[in-house]
Amino acid sequence: MRVIHIGALLAVAVSASPAFGQAYQVTDLGTLGGPGSTGYGMNNSGQVVGSSRTAGYVDHAFLFDGTMMDIGTLGDSGVTVAYGISNSGQITGVSNSAAGPKHAFLVSNGHMTDLGTLGGIGSLGSAVNSLGQVTGYAYTTPNDLVTYHAFLYSSGTMTDLGTLGGTTSWGTGINDAGEVVGFSDTTGDAATRAFIGDAAGLIDLGTLGGRGVRPKRSTPTVK
């Protein structure tokens, strides 16, 4: 059986004839010793974050800045994934915590901080801005793996951003003004809509004429 190595890739624009647009040079970022890797986020400096298999076949978050570096875990040898990196180099993602369940983290100045939860068993960081503010989702009720809400983490505090009236919401992006975008169930979980918001509340961005469709997504196992 032939084994094909697939690594995280970095595409860099290079000059090309105006008639054909830009061409790209694709670079294999390698792995942390295992058979594969995946890149999830990149900043304006070309730093890349993601997850790679280690030699022990465990997925660990990495930072690529010329070389691929393992950014560690929240005190456990289990899985870590980095999903976002700011232009200031802060990183967010999800890691097994010291207690076991997966928690959102923030890496700033080389230190990984556990962002906690909204009262439930786990959380995940999706994006981080240049001020170190993070968004993602967190479970809100102990032993409940159904109800999770978008959060804004700022200055050491995780704030529940609520929903558009339904059961769940998820923050997927954040700008340097602290505004969060993502998606949320509407009242009665009738549909899922895009939102923009902050700690003051969420605004339904509507649709392009449809009823709103739940995006395909999977919530990671938190135990």
HELIX and SHEET records of a PDB file:
HELIX    1   1 PRO A   18  PHE A   20  5                                   3    
HELIX    2   2 THR A  187  ASP A  189  5                                   3    
SHEET    1   A 2 LEU A   9  VAL A  14  0                                        
SHEET    2   A 2 ALA A  23  ASP A  28 -1                                        
SHEET    1   B 4 GLY A  33  MET A  42  0                                        
SHEET    2   B 4 VAL A  48  THR A  54 -1                                        
SHEET    3   B 4 ASP A  59  PHE A  64 -1                                        
SHEET    4   B 4 MET A  68  ASP A  70 -1                                        
SHEET    1   C 4 THR A  80  ILE A  85  0                                        
SHEET    2   C 4 ILE A  91  ASN A  96 -1                                        
SHEET    3   C 4 LYS A 102  SER A 108 -1                                        
SHEET    4   C 4 HIS A 111  ASP A 114 -1                                        
SHEET    1   D 4 SER A 123  VAL A 128  0                                        
SHEET    2   D 4 VAL A 134  TYR A 139 -1                                        
SHEET    3   D 4 TYR A 148  SER A 154 -1                                        
SHEET    4   D 4 THR A 157  ASP A 160 -1                                        
SHEET    1   E 4 GLY A 165  ILE A 174  0                                        
SHEET    2   E 4 VAL A 180  THR A 186 -1                                        
SHEET    3   E 4 THR A 192  ASP A 198 -1                                        
SHEET    4   E 4 GLY A 201  ASP A 204 -1                                        
END                                                                             
